[in-house]
Amino acid sequence: MEKEEFVLKVGRNVRTKRTSLGITVEQLALDSAIQPKQLIRIELGQINTSIFQVFKITDAMNIPVHEVFMFE
């Protein structure tokens, strides 16, 4: 799997989990201490993020970190 594809899939999984939990971008940004614009770019797969930020995002959503790395 290429890096770009991996980044897209992680971002897609973050967005899917967030929306399924009924959490807005603004609320997740506030809870994870990540700027809303940056969070949107992560979800769109426009930027590669650090594992530290992935932990902050999954912690704010109260889900295990491995869930954003599960691909079909």
C-alpha positions as CSV (number, residue, x, y, z in Angstrom):
1,M,0.0,0.0,0.0
2,E,1.4,3.4,-1.0
3,K,1.7,6.2,1.6
4,E,-0.9,8.3,-0.1
5,E,-3.4,5.5,-0.1
6,F,-2.7,4.8,3.6
7,V,-3.2,8.5,4.5
8,L,-6.5,8.5,2.7
9,K,-7.8,5.4,4.4
10,V,-6.8,6.6,7.8
11,G,-8.5,9.9,7.2
12,R,-11.6,8.2,5.8
13,N,-11.8,6.0,8.9
14,V,-11.5,9.0,11.2
15,R,-14.4,10.7,9.4
16,T,-16.5,7.5,9.4
17,K,-16.0,6.9,13.1
18,R,-16.6,10.6,13.9
19,T,-19.9,10.8,12.0
20,S,-21.1,7.5,13.2
21,L,-20.7,8.8,16.8
22,G,-22.5,12.0,15.9
23,I,-19.5,14.2,16.7
24,T,-19.0,17.4,14.7
25,V,-15.6,18.4,13.4
26,E,-15.7,21.4,15.8
27,Q,-16.4,19.2,18.8
28,L,-13.7,16.7,17.9
29,A,-11.2,19.5,17.3
30,L,-12.0,21.0,20.7
31,D,-11.8,17.6,22.5
32,S,-8.6,16.6,20.7
33,A,-6.9,20.0,20.8
34,I,-6.4,19.9,17.1
35,Q,-7.3,22.9,14.9
36,P,-10.6,22.3,12.9
37,K,-8.9,23.0,9.6
38,Q,-6.1,20.5,10.3
39,L,-8.6,17.9,11.4
40,I,-10.6,18.4,8.1
41,R,-7.3,18.0,6.1
42,I,-6.5,14.8,8.1
43,E,-10.0,13.4,7.3
44,L,-9.7,14.3,3.6
45,G,-6.3,12.6,3.5
46,Q,-4.6,15.8,2.4
47,I,-1.9,15.6,5.1
48,N,-0.1,12.9,6.9
49,T,-0.5,13.2,10.6
50,S,1.6,11.9,13.5
51,I,0.7,8.9,15.5
52,F,0.5,11.3,18.5
53,Q,-2.3,13.2,16.8
54,V,-4.1,9.9,15.9
55,F,-4.0,9.0,19.6
56,K,-5.4,12.4,20.5
57,I,-8.2,12.0,18.0
58,T,-9.2,8.4,19.0
59,D,-8.9,9.3,22.7
60,A,-11.3,12.2,22.1
61,M,-13.8,9.8,20.3
62,N,-13.3,7.2,23.1
63,I,-12.4,4.5,20.6
64,P,-9.4,2.2,20.4
65,V,-6.6,3.6,18.2
66,H,-6.5,0.4,16.1
67,E,-10.0,1.1,14.7
68,V,-8.7,3.9,12.4
69,F,-6.0,1.5,11.0
70,M,-8.5,-1.3,10.1
71,F,-8.9,-1.4,6.3
72,E,-11.0,-3.7,4.2
